[in-house]
């Protein structure tokens, strides 16, 4: 799992390497791609800033929970 801010479309890149690849644009598409099994590239677009903010909140919540123990 990683961000690709360089603007490359990783589906054709993976396919050029001989890897099965697909794009999932909604939760149902992601579930379908994961059910397909096997090694494959699944490209899912997300909001990187929102993901980073969520990671900060999750780390903070985990720290608070551990401090309470």
N, C-alpha and C positions, 0 to 999 in steps of 0.2 A: 504494500500500500504506500503510495507516494504521490506527490503532486507533480504535475508536468506543466509548469508555467511557460514552457518554451513554445507552446502552440502546436506541437506535433500531434497528429492523430495516431494513436498507438494501435488501433485496429489494423490498418494496412502495414504498419511496421512489424507487428507480430506475425501477420499472415505472410509477409515477405520472408520471414525467418522459418516459415513452415509450421507455426504454432496456430492452433485453433483460437479464434478471437471473436469477440462480439461486444457490442455496446449495450448497456442496460440503462434505459432512460427513466425507469420508474420501479417501484418495489416489486411489481409482478415480473418485470423483465429480469431483475436481479435474481429473484427466486428461480425463474426458468433457467437462467444461465448456471446457477449453482447446482440445480438438479441434473444438468447435463453431465456433470462429473468429469473426471479426468483432468489432466493438466490443461489449462487454458488461460488466456488473458481475458479478463472482463473489465471493460472500461466503463467507469461510472463517474459522471460529472458531479462535483460538489462545490460548495462555496468554501474556499480555503480559509477565508477570514472567519466565517462562522464555525468551521471545524476547529480552528485554533482557539477561539473563544470558548467553545465547549470543552476542549482539552484542559484549559486553565480552570474552568469551573469544576470539572471532574477531579483534577488533582487537588484542588482546594478542599472539596468534599471528602476525599479520601484521607487527606492530612487531618482534617477535623475529626473524622471518625476514628482514626488511629490514635490521636491525642486523647480522645475520650476514654480509651480502653485502659 
